[in-house]
Amino acid sequence: MRNSSRHITGAVLGVLLTPALGWGLGWSSGELVRAFRVFALGADLILPSLVIVAIGLVIAVLVSARVSPVAALVPGIAFLAAGLLFMVSTGTATRVMGWLGSVSPALISLASLGMLLLLGTVLIASACMPGRWREPGAADPATSGALGGPTGAPAPFPRPEDRSPWGTT
């Protein structure tokens, strides 16, 4: 896949995953709080816990080096903006997040704890790594020599069958 199509695919993936991650975080954290509030510590915790695990796995994929950094940058900017908006103007953030409906109180709670700031920072920091913007398999200009091979690579260790029992050959 060419680098431009990889980044376009990453942008589409980021746009699609941003509301899914936000809704999943809001719904699952709200359900966990509700279950703990009424001491329903059985089966009521399984589905929200699995959703949080799935969100963690999606975030792990977004910050990995195999995916375009745009896929992490788009939700990172959205979550960082929502977290900063909450820190700057709580009333405005509450009105803006209010259109989310039933997941809104849980997302507002996460924003008040700084979790949206944390998530946005992690996603943006992972997108800022220079190696993620290069095409996979492309040589790193800092470590490749004039012929495209690594510079300063150690000499290979001799194989046992290449060593002579009478010293070097």
Sequence and secondary structure as in RCSB ss.txt:
>XXXX:A:sequence
MRNSSRHITGAVLGVLLTPALGWGLGWSSGELVRAFRVFALGADLILPSLVIVAIGLVIAVLVSARVSPVAALVP
GIAFLAAGLLFMVSTGTATRVMGWLGSVSPALISLASLGMLLLLGTVLIASACMPGRWREPGAADPATSGALGGP
TGAPAPFPRPEDRSPWGTT
>XXXX:A:secstr
  HHHHHHHHHHHHHHHHHHHHHHHHHHHHHHHHHHHTT  SGGGHHHHHHHHHHHHHHHHHHSTTS HHHHHHH
HHHHHHHHHHHHH HHHHHHHHGGGGGGHHHHHHHHHTTHHHHHHHHHHHHHT GGGGS TT   TTTB TTSSB
SS       GGGSBTTB  
